[in-house]
Amino acid sequence: MLSELIILILDSRKLESSHYHNIVEQDSNIQVITADDLEKAGEIIEKYEPDLILAYDNFNENITEICTEIRNQKSLYRSTLVVLSEEQSLEKKLEVIKAGADDFHGMNVNNEELSLRLFAHLRRNIEALSDTVTKLPVASTVYKVIKRNLELKTTKFMTVMNIDVDNYISYKEIYGYIAAEKLIQTFIAIVKTSINENDFLGQISENGFIILTTPEKAEKIAMFLSYSFDGVAPKFYSNEDAERGYLLLTGDDKIGRRMPFVSVSIGIASNRYNSFSNYQEALNLSKSVQRLAKFKSGSCWVNDRPKLSGGDVVKQVQNKILIVEKDAALAYLLSTTLEMQGYKVETVNNIGEIIKNIEKNKINLVVLDIPQENSDKELEICKVIKQKYTNIKVIVSTVNRNKEKILDSGADLYIPKPYELTTLFNWIDRFLKNEI
């Protein structure tokens, strides 16, 4: 199973650990690994990062030094360390605990009592490394589990599903922590109905999650999550916002921003098509593929394919800007400055040229100036752009102060004139880097 716990037993004599091996492995979610050699044990700890280490004090090396060496190993995860020793003096116990052990028992400890203590340590670790809202394993545990499964080859092929609840931060800013927590908890409930005990679900950020599953199930899970979450998400908004179809965000008294409702973006990466040498490669590919899913409105998922590099695709397509500005001097200033920043810029001064230019140059973002006297005409063009090219971002600058009317036309951002150029450039950069 992808979510199996691992207990490492260090026992130079092997025989003494056999009965504990049998006791703890009665739990189907626990795998026991034994080592009678400290060098081998170090390799196991580095590779698999066991959840708990049970160390017998029967090696030639001092058990205190063994504990210190274990604690000095670099790892994503701090294993619980329990020591069994013939010597039970208080001085010895203090020495071992100070060296890094979490618990100390005599060799004659009752088997059932020890097994109960081991299970209690495991439970306490799981609880301590779980998010307080979702009760899911946190990032360090997620990374450990991915790393472990790649090393153990638990299944022939493993799939990493990288999932974000998009626009969640904006939702929380408007509706507050309590509503946001309920939204995330509802999302988690939906996820749990789509997976089973053979899969793994963890949390890597406030609105970011990882599912580990098999390639055969991944697309089915993604389809279910996308459909189900889009169906329930509007219920978390007020009637006014639901009727409008988006959130109206105002960073100050002037700028207004259109924020879509929450949705999920899912990137799927599998070692069926890629050879992952470490957990970072698996995470990076799933994140790169997920960026492609973020380009579409609503919930979306993208699966990896052989030699697909989502990061490269994003870099290539997100750099083309169309400036629609009648003031030739301002148009020149904007285009020149943006080109110096590495963007490819086209300029037009007639709204009749917009669609043709978008189609010819594969534009990613439009900066549209709307004169006061022709506002309705340009806003109609804005609607056409957003209906025909849903992935294009539109920034509208105008002296018109009706934010809602402008955002209702489909604009992603409204900046009133006059504005600071750095403000416009910062928003362009954020939109094209998919930071918002």
C-alpha positions as a Markdown table, in Angstrom:
| # | Residue | x | y | z |
|---|---|---|---|---|
| 1 | Met | 0.0 | 0.0 | 0.0 |
| 2 | Leu | 1.2 | 3.5 | -0.8 |
| 3 | Ser | 0.5 | 4.7 | 2.8 |
| 4 | Glu | 2.2 | 1.9 | 4.7 |
| 5 | Leu | 4.1 | 2.7 | 7.9 |
| 6 | Ile | 7.6 | 1.3 | 8.4 |
| 7 | Ile | 9.2 | 0.1 | 11.6 |
| 8 | Leu | 13.0 | -0.6 | 11.6 |
| 9 | Ile | 14.3 | -3.0 | 14.2 |
| 10 | Leu | 18.0 | -2.9 | 15.0 |
| 11 | Asp | 19.1 | -6.2 | 16.5 |
| 12 | Ser | 22.6 | -7.6 | 16.1 |
| 13 | Arg | 21.4 | -11.1 | 17.2 |
| 14 | Lys | 18.3 | -11.2 | 15.1 |
| 15 | Leu | 16.5 | -13.8 | 17.3 |
| 16 | Glu | 15.4 | -11.3 | 20.0 |
| 17 | Ser | 13.5 | -9.2 | 17.5 |
| 18 | Ser | 11.5 | -12.0 | 15.9 |
| 19 | His | 8.5 | -11.9 | 18.3 |
| 20 | Tyr | 8.2 | -8.1 | 18.1 |
| 21 | His | 8.3 | -8.4 | 14.3 |
| 22 | Asn | 5.3 | -10.7 | 14.4 |
| 23 | Ile | 3.4 | -8.6 | 16.9 |
| 24 | Val | 3.6 | -5.3 | 15.0 |
| 25 | Glu | 3.1 | -6.8 | 11.6 |
| 26 | Gln | -0.4 | -7.9 | 12.6 |
| 27 | Asp | -1.4 | -4.4 | 11.5 |
| 28 | Ser | -1.7 | -4.7 | 7.7 |
| 29 | Asn | -0.6 | -1.1 | 7.4 |
| 30 | Ile | 2.8 | -1.7 | 9.0 |
| 31 | Gln | 5.9 | -3.1 | 7.3 |
| 32 | Val | 8.8 | -4.3 | 9.5 |
| 33 | Ile | 12.4 | -4.1 | 8.3 |
| 34 | Thr | 15.2 | -5.6 | 10.4 |
| 35 | Ala | 18.9 | -4.9 | 10.4 |
| 36 | Asp | 21.8 | -6.6 | 12.3 |
| 37 | Asp | 24.4 | -4.3 | 10.9 |
| 38 | Leu | 24.7 | -0.6 | 11.7 |
| 39 | Glu | 26.0 | 0.4 | 8.3 |
| 40 | Lys | 23.1 | -1.3 | 6.6 |
| 41 | Ala | 20.7 | 0.3 | 9.1 |
| 42 | Gly | 22.1 | 3.8 | 8.1 |
| 43 | Glu | 21.3 | 3.0 | 4.5 |
| 44 | Ile | 17.8 | 1.9 | 5.4 |
| 45 | Ile | 17.1 | 5.0 | 7.4 |
| 46 | Glu | 18.4 | 7.3 | 4.6 |
| 47 | Lys | 16.3 | 5.5 | 1.9 |
| 48 | Tyr | 13.1 | 4.8 | 3.7 |
| 49 | Glu | 13.0 | 7.2 | 6.6 |
| 50 | Pro | 11.1 | 4.7 | 8.9 |
| 51 | Asp | 8.3 | 6.0 | 11.1 |
| 52 | Leu | 9.7 | 4.3 | 14.2 |
| 53 | Ile | 13.1 | 2.7 | 15.0 |
| 54 | Leu | 13.3 | 0.0 | 17.7 |
| 55 | Ala | 17.0 | -0.4 | 18.7 |
| 56 | Tyr | 18.3 | -3.2 | 20.9 |
| 57 | Asp | 21.3 | -2.5 | 23.0 |
| 58 | Asn | 23.2 | -5.6 | 21.9 |
| 59 | Phe | 25.7 | -4.1 | 19.4 |
| 60 | Asn | 29.4 | -3.7 | 20.0 |
| 61 | Glu | 29.0 | 0.1 | 19.7 |
| 62 | Asn | 27.6 | 2.0 | 22.6 |
| 63 | Ile | 23.8 | 2.5 | 22.3 |
| 64 | Thr | 24.3 | 6.2 | 23.2 |
| 65 | Glu | 26.6 | 6.7 | 20.2 |
| 66 | Ile | 24.1 | 4.8 | 18.0 |
| 67 | Cys | 21.3 | 7.1 | 19.0 |
| 68 | Thr | 23.5 | 10.2 | 18.3 |
| 69 | Glu | 24.5 | 8.8 | 14.8 |
| 70 | Ile | 20.8 | 8.2 | 14.0 |
| 71 | Arg | 19.9 | 11.8 | 15.0 |
| 72 | Asn | 22.8 | 13.3 | 13.0 |
| 73 | Gln | 21.5 | 11.7 | 9.8 |
| 74 | Lys | 19.9 | 14.2 | 7.4 |
| 75 | Ser | 16.3 | 13.4 | 6.7 |
| 76 | Leu | 12.9 | 14.9 | 5.8 |
| 77 | Tyr | 11.3 | 13.2 | 8.8 |
| 78 | Arg | 12.2 | 12.6 | 12.4 |
| 79 | Ser | 11.7 | 9.0 | 13.2 |
| 80 | Thr | 10.6 | 8.0 | 16.7 |
| 81 | Leu | 13.5 | 6.1 | 18.4 |
| 82 | Val | 12.8 | 3.5 | 21.1 |
| 83 | Val | 15.7 | 1.7 | 22.9 |
| 84 | Leu | 15.6 | -1.7 | 24.6 |
| 85 | Ser | 18.5 | -2.4 | 27.0 |
| 86 | Glu | 19.6 | -4.8 | 29.7 |
| 87 | Glu | 21.0 | -2.0 | 31.8 |
| 88 | Gln | 18.1 | 0.0 | 33.4 |
| 89 | Ser | 19.9 | 2.4 | 35.7 |
| 90 | Leu | 18.5 | 6.0 | 35.8 |
| 91 | Glu | 21.9 | 7.3 | 34.7 |
| 92 | Lys | 21.8 | 5.0 | 31.6 |
| 93 | Lys | 18.2 | 6.0 | 30.8 |
| 94 | Leu | 19.0 | 9.7 | 31.0 |
| 95 | Glu | 22.2 | 9.3 | 28.9 |
| 96 | Val | 20.2 | 7.5 | 26.1 |
| 97 | Ile | 17.3 | 10.0 | 26.2 |
| 98 | Lys | 19.7 | 12.9 | 26.0 |
| 99 | Ala | 21.4 | 11.3 | 23.0 |
| 100 | Gly | 18.1 | 11.4 | 21.1 |
| 101 | Ala | 16.0 | 8.4 | 22.1 |
| 102 | Asp | 12.3 | 9.1 | 22.6 |
| 103 | Asp | 11.6 | 6.1 | 24.9 |
| 104 | Phe | 13.6 | 3.5 | 26.9 |
| 105 | His | 12.6 | 0.1 | 28.2 |
| 106 | Gly | 14.3 | -2.9 | 29.8 |
| 107 | Met | 14.7 | -6.1 | 27.7 |
| 108 | Asn | 12.3 | -7.9 | 30.0 |
| 109 | Val | 9.4 | -5.6 | 29.2 |
| 110 | Asn | 6.1 | -7.3 | 28.6 |
| 111 | Asn | 5.6 | -7.9 | 24.8 |
| 112 | Glu | 2.0 | -6.6 | 24.8 |
| 113 | Glu | 2.9 | -3.5 | 26.7 |
| 114 | Leu | 5.8 | -2.7 | 24.4 |
| 115 | Ser | 3.6 | -3.2 | 21.3 |
| 116 | Leu | 1.0 | -0.9 | 22.7 |
| 117 | Arg | 3.7 | 1.7 | 23.4 |
| 118 | Leu | 5.0 | 1.4 | 19.9 |
| 119 | Phe | 1.5 | 1.9 | 18.4 |
| 120 | Ala | 0.9 | 4.9 | 20.7 |
| 121 | His | 4.2 | 6.5 | 19.4 |
| 122 | Leu | 3.1 | 6.0 | 15.8 |
| 123 | Arg | -0.4 | 7.4 | 16.5 |
| 124 | Arg | 1.2 | 10.5 | 18.3 |
| 125 | Asn | 3.5 | 11.1 | 15.3 |
| 126 | Ile | 0.6 | 10.9 | 12.9 |
| 127 | Glu | -1.4 | 13.4 | 15.0 |
| 128 | Ala | 1.5 | 15.8 | 15.4 |
| 129 | Leu | 2.3 | 15.8 | 11.7 |
| 130 | Ser | -1.3 | 16.4 | 10.6 |
| 131 | Asp | -2.9 | 19.7 | 9.5 |
| 132 | Thr | -5.2 | 21.1 | 12.2 |
| 133 | Val | -8.0 | 21.9 | 9.8 |
| 134 | Thr | -8.0 | 18.9 | 7.4 |
| 135 | Lys | -6.3 | 16.3 | 9.6 |
| 136 | Leu | -4.2 | 15.3 | 6.6 |
| 137 | Pro | -0.5 | 14.5 | 6.7 |
| 138 | Val | 1.6 | 17.6 | 6.2 |
| 139 | Ala | 4.3 | 18.3 | 3.6 |
| 140 | Ser | 7.2 | 16.6 | 5.3 |
| 141 | Thr | 5.2 | 13.4 | 5.6 |
| 142 | Val | 4.1 | 13.7 | 2.0 |
| 143 | Tyr | 7.6 | 14.0 | 0.7 |
| 144 | Lys | 8.7 | 11.1 | 2.9 |
| 145 | Val | 6.0 | 8.8 | 1.5 |
| 146 | Ile | 6.8 | 9.7 | -2.1 |
| 147 | Lys | 10.5 | 9.1 | -1.5 |
| 148 | Arg | 9.8 | 5.8 | 0.3 |
| 149 | Asn | 7.5 | 4.4 | -2.4 |
| 150 | Leu | 10.0 | 5.2 | -5.1 |
| 151 | Glu | 12.7 | 3.4 | -3.2 |
| 152 | Leu | 10.5 | 0.4 | -2.2 |
| 153 | Lys | 8.7 | 0.2 | -5.6 |
| 154 | Thr | 5.5 | -0.5 | -3.7 |
| 155 | Thr | 3.6 | -0.7 | -6.9 |
| 156 | Lys | 4.8 | -1.3 | -10.5 |
| 157 | Phe | 3.8 | 2.3 | -11.4 |
| 158 | Met | 3.0 | 5.2 | -9.1 |
| 159 | Thr | 1.2 | 8.4 | -10.0 |
| 160 | Val | 1.5 | 11.8 | -8.2 |
| 161 | Met | -1.5 | 14.0 | -8.5 |
| 162 | Asn | -0.7 | 17.6 | -7.6 |
| 163 | Ile | -3.9 | 19.5 | -6.7 |
| 164 | Asp | -4.5 | 23.1 | -6.0 |
| 165 | Val | -7.8 | 24.7 | -4.9 |
| 166 | Asp | -7.4 | 27.9 | -7.1 |
| 167 | Asn | -8.6 | 31.3 | -6.0 |
| 168 | Tyr | -8.8 | 30.0 | -2.4 |
| 169 | Ile | -6.8 | 32.9 | -0.8 |
| 170 | Ser | -9.0 | 35.5 | -2.4 |
| 171 | Tyr | -12.1 | 33.6 | -1.2 |
| 172 | Lys | -10.7 | 33.6 | 2.3 |
| 173 | Glu | -10.0 | 37.3 | 2.2 |
| 174 | Ile | -13.6 | 38.1 | 1.3 |
| 175 | Tyr | -15.6 | 35.4 | 3.3 |
| 176 | Gly | -13.2 | 34.8 | 6.2 |
| 177 | Tyr | -11.4 | 31.9 | 7.8 |
| 178 | Ile | -14.5 | 29.9 | 9.0 |
| 179 | Ala | -16.1 | 29.9 | 5.6 |
| 180 | Ala | -12.8 | 29.0 | 3.9 |
| 181 | Glu | -12.2 | 26.1 | 6.3 |
| 182 | Lys | -15.6 | 24.7 | 5.6 |
| 183 | Leu | -14.9 | 25.0 | 1.9 |
| 184 | Ile | -11.6 | 23.1 | 2.2 |
| 185 | Gln | -13.2 | 20.5 | 4.5 |
| 186 | Thr | -15.9 | 19.9 | 1.9 |
| 187 | Phe | -13.2 | 19.5 | -0.8 |
| 188 | Ile | -11.4 | 16.9 | 1.3 |
| 189 | Ala | -14.7 | 15.0 | 1.8 |
| 190 | Ile | -15.1 | 14.9 | -1.9 |
| 191 | Val | -11.5 | 13.7 | -2.4 |
| 192 | Lys | -11.9 | 10.9 | 0.2 |
| 193 | Thr | -15.0 | 9.5 | -1.6 |
| 194 | Ser | -12.8 | 9.1 | -4.7 |
| 195 | Ile | -9.9 | 7.2 | -3.2 |
| 196 | Asn | -9.5 | 4.1 | -1.0 |
| 197 | Glu | -7.1 | 2.7 | 1.6 |
| 198 | Asn | -4.6 | 1.8 | -1.1 |
| 199 | Asp | -4.1 | 5.4 | -2.0 |
| 200 | Phe | -2.4 | 8.2 | -0.1 |
| 201 | Leu | -3.7 | 11.8 | 0.5 |
| 202 | Gly | -1.6 | 14.6 | 2.0 |
| 203 | Gln | -1.4 | 18.3 | 2.2 |
| 204 | Ile | 1.6 | 20.4 | 1.1 |
| 205 | Ser | 0.2 | 23.9 | 1.5 |
| 206 | Glu | -2.9 | 25.7 | 2.7 |
| 207 | Asn | -4.7 | 25.0 | -0.6 |
| 208 | Gly | -2.3 | 22.4 | -2.1 |
| 209 | Phe | -2.7 | 18.6 | -1.9 |
| 210 | Ile | -1.1 | 15.4 | -3.1 |
| 211 | Ile | -2.7 | 12.1 | -4.0 |
| 212 | Leu | -0.6 | 9.0 | -4.6 |
| 213 | Thr | -2.4 | 6.4 | -6.6 |
| 214 | Thr | -1.9 | 4.1 | -9.7 |
| 215 | Pro | -2.0 | 5.4 | -13.3 |
| 216 | Glu | -5.2 | 3.4 | -14.0 |
| 217 | Lys | -7.1 | 5.3 | -11.3 |
| 218 | Ala | -5.6 | 8.8 | -11.6 |
| 219 | Glu | -7.7 | 10.2 | -14.5 |
| 220 | Lys | -10.9 | 8.8 | -13.1 |
| 221 | Ile | -10.2 | 10.5 | -9.8 |
| 222 | Ala | -9.3 | 13.8 | -11.6 |
| 223 | Met | -12.5 | 13.7 | -13.6 |
| 224 | Phe | -14.6 | 13.1 | -10.5 |
| 225 | Leu | -13.0 | 15.8 | -8.5 |
| 226 | Ser | -13.3 | 18.4 | -11.3 |
| 227 | Tyr | -17.0 | 17.7 | -11.9 |
| 228 | Ser | -18.0 | 17.3 | -8.3 |
| 229 | Phe | -16.1 | 20.4 | -7.0 |
| 230 | Asp | -17.5 | 22.7 | -9.7 |
| 231 | Gly | -20.9 | 21.5 | -8.8 |
| 232 | Val | -20.7 | 22.3 | -5.1 |
| 233 | Ala | -18.4 | 25.4 | -5.2 |
| 234 | Pro | -21.0 | 28.1 | -6.1 |
| 235 | Lys | -22.9 | 27.1 | -2.9 |
| 236 | Phe | -20.2 | 28.8 | -0.8 |
| 237 | Tyr | -20.9 | 32.2 | -2.3 |
| 238 | Ser | -23.5 | 34.9 | -1.5 |
| 239 | Asn | -26.5 | 35.3 | -3.8 |
| 240 | Glu | -25.1 | 38.6 | -5.1 |
| 241 | Asp | -21.7 | 37.0 | -6.0 |
| 242 | Ala | -23.4 | 33.9 | -7.4 |
| 243 | Glu | -25.6 | 36.0 | -9.7 |
| 244 | Arg | -22.6 | 38.1 | -10.8 |
| 245 | Gly | -20.5 | 34.9 | -11.4 |
| 246 | Tyr | -17.3 | 36.2 | -9.9 |
| 247 | Leu | -15.8 | 38.0 | -6.9 |
| 248 | Leu | -15.1 | 41.7 | -7.1 |
| 249 | Leu | -11.8 | 42.4 | -5.4 |
| 250 | Thr | -10.7 | 46.0 | -4.6 |
| 251 | Gly | -7.2 | 46.5 | -3.4 |
| 252 | Asp | -7.8 | 50.2 | -2.9 |
| 253 | Asp | -10.3 | 52.9 | -3.8 |
| 254 | Lys | -9.3 | 52.8 | -7.5 |
| 255 | Ile | -8.2 | 49.4 | -8.8 |
| 256 | Gly | -10.7 | 46.6 | -9.2 |
| 257 | Arg | -10.0 | 43.0 | -10.1 |
| 258 | Arg | -12.3 | 40.2 | -11.3 |
| 259 | Met | -11.7 | 36.9 | -9.4 |
| 260 | Pro | -13.2 | 33.7 | -10.7 |
| 261 | Phe | -14.9 | 31.3 | -8.2 |
| 262 | Val | -12.8 | 28.6 | -6.6 |
| 263 | Ser | -11.9 | 25.6 | -8.8 |
| 264 | Val | -9.3 | 22.8 | -8.8 |
| 265 | Ser | -6.3 | 22.4 | -11.1 |
| 266 | Ile | -4.7 | 18.9 | -11.2 |
| 267 | Gly | -1.4 | 17.9 | -12.6 |
| 268 | Ile | -0.8 | 14.1 | -13.0 |
| 269 | Ala | 2.7 | 12.7 | -13.3 |
| 270 | Ser | 3.6 | 9.0 | -13.4 |
| 271 | Asn | 6.7 | 6.9 | -13.4 |
| 272 | Arg | 5.1 | 4.9 | -16.2 |
| 273 | Tyr | 6.4 | 7.5 | -18.6 |
| 274 | Asn | 9.2 | 9.0 | -16.5 |
| 275 | Ser | 12.0 | 7.6 | -14.5 |
| 276 | Phe | 12.0 | 9.6 | -11.2 |
| 277 | Ser | 15.4 | 9.4 | -9.4 |
| 278 | Asn | 14.0 | 11.2 | -6.3 |
| 279 | Tyr | 10.8 | 12.6 | -4.9 |
| 280 | Gln | 11.7 | 16.2 | -6.0 |
| 281 | Glu | 11.6 | 15.1 | -9.7 |
| 282 | Ala | 8.1 | 13.6 | -9.2 |
| 283 | Leu | 6.8 | 16.7 | -7.5 |
| 284 | Asn | 8.4 | 19.1 | -10.0 |
| 285 | Leu | 6.9 | 17.3 | -13.0 |
| 286 | Ser | 3.4 | 17.1 | -11.5 |
| 287 | Lys | 3.6 | 20.8 | -10.7 |
| 288 | Ser | 4.8 | 21.7 | -14.2 |
| 289 | Val | 1.9 | 19.7 | -15.7 |
| 290 | Gln | -0.5 | 21.3 | -13.2 |
| 291 | Arg | 0.4 | 24.8 | -14.5 |
| 292 | Leu | -1.0 | 23.8 | -17.9 |
| 293 | Ala | -4.3 | 23.0 | -16.1 |
| 294 | Lys | -4.4 | 26.4 | -14.6 |
| 295 | Phe | -4.6 | 28.1 | -18.0 |
| 296 | Lys | -8.2 | 26.9 | -18.4 |
| 297 | Ser | -11.2 | 28.4 | -16.6 |
| 298 | Gly | -13.0 | 26.2 | -14.1 |
| 299 | Ser | -11.7 | 22.9 | -12.7 |
| 300 | Cys | -9.3 | 21.2 | -15.1 |
| 301 | Trp | -6.7 | 18.3 | -15.0 |
| 302 | Val | -3.8 | 17.5 | -17.3 |
| 303 | Asn | -2.0 | 14.2 | -17.5 |
| 304 | Asp | 1.7 | 13.9 | -18.3 |
| 305 | Arg | 2.9 | 12.3 | -21.5 |
| 306 | Pro | 6.3 | 11.0 | -22.6 |
| 307 | Lys | 8.9 | 13.9 | -22.7 |
| 308 | Leu | 6.3 | 16.5 | -21.9 |
| 309 | Ser | 7.8 | 19.5 | -20.0 |
| 310 | Gly | 5.1 | 21.7 | -18.7 |
| 311 | Gly | 7.6 | 24.2 | -17.3 |
| 312 | Asp | 9.0 | 24.8 | -20.8 |
| 313 | Val | 5.6 | 25.1 | -22.3 |
| 314 | Val | 4.5 | 27.8 | -19.8 |
| 315 | Lys | 7.7 | 29.7 | -20.5 |
| 316 | Gln | 7.1 | 29.7 | -24.2 |
| 317 | Val | 3.5 | 30.8 | -24.4 |
| 318 | Gln | 3.1 | 33.3 | -21.5 |
| 319 | Asn | 5.0 | 36.3 | -22.9 |
| 320 | Lys | 3.0 | 37.9 | -25.7 |
| 321 | Ile | 1.2 | 41.2 | -25.0 |
| 322 | Leu | -1.1 | 43.3 | -27.1 |
| 323 | Ile | -1.3 | 47.1 | -26.2 |
| 324 | Val | -4.5 | 48.8 | -27.5 |
| 325 | Glu | -3.7 | 52.5 | -27.0 |
| 326 | Lys | -4.6 | 55.6 | -29.1 |
| 327 | Asp | -1.9 | 57.7 | -27.5 |
| 328 | Ala | 1.1 | 56.9 | -29.7 |
| 329 | Ala | 3.6 | 58.2 | -27.2 |
| 330 | Leu | 2.2 | 56.1 | -24.3 |
| 331 | Ala | 1.9 | 53.1 | -26.6 |
| 332 | Tyr | 5.6 | 53.4 | -27.5 |
| 333 | Leu | 6.6 | 53.9 | -23.9 |
| 334 | Leu | 4.7 | 50.8 | -22.7 |
| 335 | Ser | 5.9 | 48.6 | -25.6 |
| 336 | Thr | 9.5 | 49.6 | -25.3 |
| 337 | Thr | 9.6 | 49.1 | -21.5 |
| 338 | Leu | 7.9 | 45.7 | -21.7 |
| 339 | Glu | 10.2 | 44.5 | -24.5 |
| 340 | Met | 13.2 | 45.4 | -22.3 |
| 341 | Gln | 11.7 | 43.1 | -19.7 |
| 342 | Gly | 11.6 | 40.2 | -22.2 |
| 343 | Tyr | 8.0 | 40.3 | -23.4 |
| 344 | Lys | 7.0 | 40.3 | -27.1 |
| 345 | Val | 4.7 | 43.3 | -27.6 |
| 346 | Glu | 2.3 | 44.2 | -30.4 |
| 347 | Thr | 0.5 | 47.6 | -30.5 |
| 348 | Val | -2.7 | 48.7 | -32.2 |
| 349 | Asn | -4.7 | 52.0 | -32.0 |
| 350 | Asn | -8.0 | 50.7 | -33.4 |
| 351 | Ile | -10.3 | 48.2 | -31.7 |
| 352 | Gly | -11.1 | 46.7 | -35.1 |
| 353 | Glu | -7.6 | 45.3 | -35.3 |
| 354 | Ile | -7.7 | 43.5 | -31.9 |
| 355 | Ile | -9.1 | 40.1 | -32.9 |
| 356 | Lys | -7.0 | 39.8 | -36.0 |
| 357 | Asn | -3.9 | 40.6 | -34.0 |
| 358 | Ile | -4.8 | 38.1 | -31.3 |
| 359 | Glu | -5.2 | 35.3 | -33.8 |
| 360 | Lys | -2.1 | 36.2 | -35.7 |
| 361 | Asn | 0.3 | 36.6 | -32.8 |
| 362 | Lys | -1.2 | 34.1 | -30.2 |
| 363 | Ile | -1.5 | 36.9 | -27.6 |
| 364 | Asn | -1.6 | 36.0 | -23.9 |
| 365 | Leu | -2.5 | 39.4 | -22.4 |
| 366 | Val | -4.3 | 42.5 | -23.7 |
| 367 | Val | -3.9 | 46.0 | -22.2 |
| 368 | Leu | -7.0 | 47.8 | -23.5 |
| 369 | Asp | -7.4 | 51.6 | -23.1 |
| 370 | Ile | -11.0 | 52.7 | -23.3 |
| 371 | Pro | -11.7 | 56.4 | -24.0 |
| 372 | Gln | -14.6 | 57.8 | -22.0 |
| 373 | Glu | -16.7 | 58.6 | -25.2 |
| 374 | Asn | -16.5 | 55.1 | -26.6 |
| 375 | Ser | -16.6 | 53.0 | -23.5 |
| 376 | Asp | -19.6 | 50.8 | -24.5 |
| 377 | Lys | -18.0 | 49.9 | -27.8 |
| 378 | Glu | -14.7 | 48.8 | -26.3 |
| 379 | Leu | -16.4 | 46.9 | -23.5 |
| 380 | Glu | -18.3 | 44.9 | -26.1 |
| 381 | Ile | -14.9 | 44.0 | -27.7 |
| 382 | Cys | -13.7 | 43.0 | -24.2 |
| 383 | Lys | -16.7 | 40.6 | -23.9 |
| 384 | Val | -15.8 | 39.1 | -27.3 |
| 385 | Ile | -12.2 | 38.5 | -26.3 |
| 386 | Lys | -13.1 | 36.7 | -23.1 |
| 387 | Gln | -15.8 | 34.6 | -24.8 |
| 388 | Lys | -13.6 | 33.6 | -27.7 |
| 389 | Tyr | -10.3 | 33.3 | -25.9 |
| 390 | Thr | -10.9 | 32.3 | -22.3 |
| 391 | Asn | -7.2 | 32.0 | -21.4 |
| 392 | Ile | -6.3 | 35.5 | -22.4 |
| 393 | Lys | -6.0 | 38.0 | -19.5 |
| 394 | Val | -7.5 | 41.5 | -20.1 |
| 395 | Ile | -6.4 | 44.6 | -18.3 |
| 396 | Val | -8.6 | 47.7 | -18.9 |
| 397 | Ser | -7.4 | 51.2 | -18.3 |
| 398 | Thr | -9.9 | 54.1 | -18.5 |
| 399 | Val | -11.2 | 57.2 | -16.8 |
| 400 | Asn | -14.5 | 55.4 | -16.4 |
| 401 | Arg | -14.9 | 54.8 | -12.6 |
| 402 | Asn | -17.6 | 52.1 | -13.0 |
| 403 | Lys | -15.6 | 49.1 | -11.8 |
| 404 | Glu | -18.4 | 46.5 | -11.8 |
| 405 | Lys | -19.5 | 47.5 | -15.4 |
| 406 | Ile | -15.9 | 47.0 | -16.7 |
| 407 | Leu | -15.4 | 43.7 | -14.8 |
| 408 | Asp | -18.8 | 42.4 | -16.0 |
| 409 | Ser | -17.5 | 42.8 | -19.5 |
| 410 | Gly | -14.9 | 40.1 | -18.8 |
| 411 | Ala | -11.9 | 42.3 | -17.8 |
| 412 | Asp | -9.6 | 40.6 | -15.3 |
| 413 | Leu | -8.3 | 43.9 | -13.9 |
| 414 | Tyr | -9.5 | 47.6 | -14.0 |
| 415 | Ile | -6.9 | 50.3 | -13.6 |
| 416 | Pro | -8.2 | 53.9 | -13.7 |
| 417 | Lys | -6.2 | 56.6 | -15.4 |
| 418 | Pro | -3.8 | 58.2 | -14.5 |
| 419 | Tyr | -1.8 | 55.3 | -13.2 |
| 420 | Glu | 1.8 | 54.6 | -12.2 |
| 421 | Leu | 3.6 | 52.5 | -14.9 |
| 422 | Thr | 5.2 | 50.3 | -12.3 |
| 423 | Thr | 1.7 | 49.4 | -11.0 |
| 424 | Leu | 0.7 | 48.3 | -14.5 |
| 425 | Phe | 3.9 | 46.4 | -15.1 |
| 426 | Asn | 3.6 | 44.6 | -11.7 |
| 427 | Trp | 0.1 | 43.4 | -12.6 |
| 428 | Ile | 1.2 | 42.2 | -16.1 |
| 429 | Asp | 4.1 | 40.3 | -14.5 |
| 430 | Arg | 1.8 | 38.6 | -12.0 |
| 431 | Phe | -0.8 | 37.6 | -14.5 |
| 432 | Leu | 1.7 | 36.2 | -17.0 |
| 433 | Lys | 3.6 | 34.3 | -14.3 |
| 434 | Asn | 0.3 | 32.8 | -13.2 |
| 435 | Glu | 0.7 | 34.1 | -9.7 |
| 436 | Ile | -2.9 | 35.2 | -9.5 |
